[in-house]
Amino acid sequence: MFTRTVILTARVADAVGNTTSVSAAVRVEVPTALGWAPPASSVAALQAMLARYPRPRTVRLYSGPGAGLESWSSALLAQVPADCALHYSFKDWTAGTSAAAVRDWLSARPANRRRVVDLVTLGHEPEQQSGGDAAPAAFRQQWQELVGALAGHPRRREVWLVPVFTEYAARRQASWWADFGVVASHPGVDAVGFDIYDTGYERYRTPVERNEFALAQARRVGKPLVVPEWGIRRKPTLNDGTSYDPDGVVCAQAMRDNMAHLRAQPDVPYVEWFYRGDCDLDATLTYPSGRTYVRDAERAAFGQLTG
């Protein structure tokens, strides 16, 4: 759920020109949108996902290091349904040129997308410090420049600026807030994003365990939480080899419980399943034992959650 207060103002004039205004605060509740990130940010992968799930409410796409900004007229972005929120991430930022480029990019946003707000992320998961990630000081500076570049843009309300962090890395790094997280507190940042997995845990975490850190960081700065990557890898056995979830039934329930928890929060507007690797619900995967499997139970749960 995402709850916000909207101020509606009515101005009335009589026949002789006398005017009066009345304002009222209206509480608006919007159900949490569950979408997905395709196996790759390619036209073919996106088309395949749209064939499986033809009415997504949100889709996550990205441009890797060196790729610049994806044009709105590209074959990739043209595939995104006009009524679906696009969460677009990119890595490249060059002082002196990128500010103008991102302003032009927003100016070129198609008019038919004005019914939805799109999300924009620069340098997602900076804690990894790999694959073109900016060093902490550079990351903070780039976000200052991004926010400044779009401040005052006539179409600024059409996008949210959302820094995205890695939940399991952020909660384990003592310097995370000073290095990266402080960006979330900047004026002009609209929401706080966390990619959330059960990495490093023997069992599936409870919804509270999985999301409490991310929710706390977003609420620390009074902004909504966005989950651009969410995934739960099936855990067939415990560390000692004891059978735990060989058929994915426990994982499927964990998925349902997680979304019920997030949808009960007042400040979580967007969640996207990471439909890649071990979280690809259509792929044939392999257990450590060598036995192959498909995630039928989890795929059915995801279909229920997005239906």
N, C-alpha and C positions, 0 to 999 in steps of 0.2 A: 504494500500500500504506500502511496505517496500522498501526503496531506499538505495543503498549503492554503493560505488565506489570500483572497483576491478582493481588492477594493473596487466596488462599482460606484460610479458617480453619474448622477443624472442632473442635467441643467435644463430648466424650464423657463420659457419667456412668455409673457402675456401679450395682448394686442398692442399695448402702449410701450412695450420694451422693458418692462420690469422683469428681472431675472432672479431666480433662486436656484441653489444647488443642494442636492441631498446625496450623501454618501453612505454606503452600507458595506460592512465586511461580510464576505461570503466564504464559508469553509468548503473547499473543493477536495474530494477524495478520488484518487485515480488508482486502480489496481496495479500492482507491480507487474511490469512487462517482462515476460520471460522470452528470450530469443536465443541466438546461437552464433558462434564463430565457425565458419566452414573449415573443412580440413586444410584448405589453402586459400589465400586471398587471390583467387584466379577466377576468370569468367566461368570455366568449366565446373569448378568446385561449387561456386555460388549457384549456378543453374541447377546442379544436382541436388543441392540442399533445398532450393526453392521447389523442386519437384516433390521432395519428401514432405516438406513443411511449407505449403504455398502461401500462408498468410502470417509471416513472422511479425511480431510487434517491434523487435529490435534486432539488428544484425551488426556484428563486429567485423571490421575489415582493417587491414593495416598495409603500410608501405614500409619496407625494410630500409636499412642504411643504404644511401646512395640512390634511392628511388625517387626522392623529392616528394612533392604533393601530387596525389592522383587527381587528374582533371575530372571535373564533373561530366565532361563530354566523353570520357573514356568508356570503353565497353564494359568495364567492371562496375563503376558507379551507376551507369545507366541501368543495370540490372536490379538495383535496390528499389523495391516498391515505394511509391511516393508517399504512402501512409505508414511506412515503417521507419522508425528512428534508426539512423545510421550512427554507429559509434566508430569513428575513424581515427586510427593512430598512425603517426608518422615519426621518423627518427631524425631527419635532417634539419639542422638549423644553422644558418650562417649569419653572423652579425653583419648588418648593412644591407642584406638582400632578402632574407627570409621574411622580415616584417612586411615588406611590400607584397611579397608573394602570397602570404596568408591573407592579407587584406583583399587582394585580387581574387583569391580562391573563394572567399566568403561572398564577394560581390557577384560572382558567377554562379552562385547556388541557384538551381532551377526554381522558378516561381512555383511550380506544382508541389514543392516540398514545404511550403510555408504552413501547412497544416500540422507539421511535426517539428519538434526541436531536435537537431542533431548534436552529437557529442564529439568533441575534438580532444585528442590526447597527444601531447608531444613527449617522446622519450619514455614510453611505458616500461615499467619494471626496471628503474634505474639501478636498483640494488645489485643486479646481476653483474654489472661492470663488464659486459661482454657484448659483442655484436653491435658495436657503434654507440654504446651507452656513454653519455657525458659524465665526466668526473663530477663529484658533488657540487663544487662551486660553480662549474659551468652549467650544470643542470638548473641550479637556482637562478642563475643569470638568464638562461634561455627562457625560463618561465616568466620572469619579469618582463622580458622583451615581448613574448607572445601576448601576455595580458595587455601590455601597453600598445601593441600593434593594433589590437581590435577595440580598444577603448574608444568610444565615440563613433565607431562604425555605424552607419545607419541601419544595418541589418544584424547588429550584435545580438539582439534578442533571439535570433533564429538558431543560435548554437550555445551549448554549454561548454565551458573549458574545464576539463577533468583530468588532473594528474592521476596516474594509475601506479600503484605500488604492489609489491609482492608480500602477501600476508605472512607466509612462513619465514621470509627473510627479515621483514620489518620487526616482527615480534622478538627476533633473536639477536638483533643488532642494537647494542646500547646507544650508538651514535646515530641511529636511523632518523630520529626527528630532526636533529640539527643538520644532518647531511642532506636529507631529502624531504622528509615529512612536512617541514615548516612551510613548504610551498603551498600546502593545502590551506594555510591560514591567510594567504594573500588576498586582498580585495581584488575582485575580478575573477577569481576562481569560483566556479558555480557548484561543484560537487567534488567528492573525494572517491577515487576508485581503488579497489583492491582485487587482485587476482587471488582466488582462494581455492586451495586443494587440501587433501589430507596427507600431504607429503611428510614422511618421517613418523607416522603414527601407525601402530600395529593394528588397531581397530578403527572403524569409522568413528569420527568424532560426533558428538551430539550437535544439534544445530546451534546451541548456545556456545559450546566450545569452538565450533568452526567460525562463528561470525562475531563473537564478542569483541575481539581486538579491533577489527575493522569498523564496527559500529561505534566503538569508543573513540576512535581517532576522528571519524566524521563528526560525531557529536561534540568532540572537543573544540571544533571550530564552527559548529552550528550549521553544518551543510549536509545535504543528502549523501547517502552512500550508494555508489554504483558498483556492481560486481561484473566487470567486463569478461572475466574468465572464471568460470566455476566448473570444477570437474571432480569426480570421485572415481578413482581407479579401483576395479574389483580386487578384493583381498581374499583369495580362495583359502589361505591357511594363515595361522598365526606364526610367529617367529619360530616356535618349536615344532612346527609341522602339523599341529592340530588343525583339523578341518574347521573353517570359520564361515566362508560364504562361497562354496564352489559353484553355485548356480546363479549368483547375483541377486537372489531374492532379498537378502539383507541390504544390499546396496540400493536396490530399487526403493525399498522403504526409507532408507536414509535420504534418498533424493526427494521423495514426497515430503518427509518430515522437514527437510531443510527449506523447501519452498513454502511450506505452511508457516514456518517460523518467520521467514523474510517477509512474506505477504502480511503478516500480523504487525509488522513494524510500521510506524508512520512516516518513515524517511528513507525508504528504499524504492526508487522508481524503476530501476533497470537491472536485470540479471541476464547474463549470457552464458550458456553452456559451451565449453571449449570442445568442439566436436573434432578432436584430433588425437592422434597417438592412441594411448590406452583409454582415452575418453571418447573415441570414435565409436558410436553406438551401432554402426553398420559394418565395421571392419571385422575380419577374422583375426583374432589375436591368439597369442601363445602364452600359456602358463609357464613358470620356471621349470616345471616338470617336462615340458615339451608338448603337452596336450594342447590342441587348439580349441578355441571356443568363440562363440558370438554372444553379444550382450543382449539377448532377447528380453530378459526381465527388465533390464534398465531402459531399453528402447521403448518398451511398452509404458513404463512409468513416465518417460519424457513425453511421449505422445499424449498421455492423460494430462500432464501438467501444462502442455502448450495448447491443448484442445479448447 
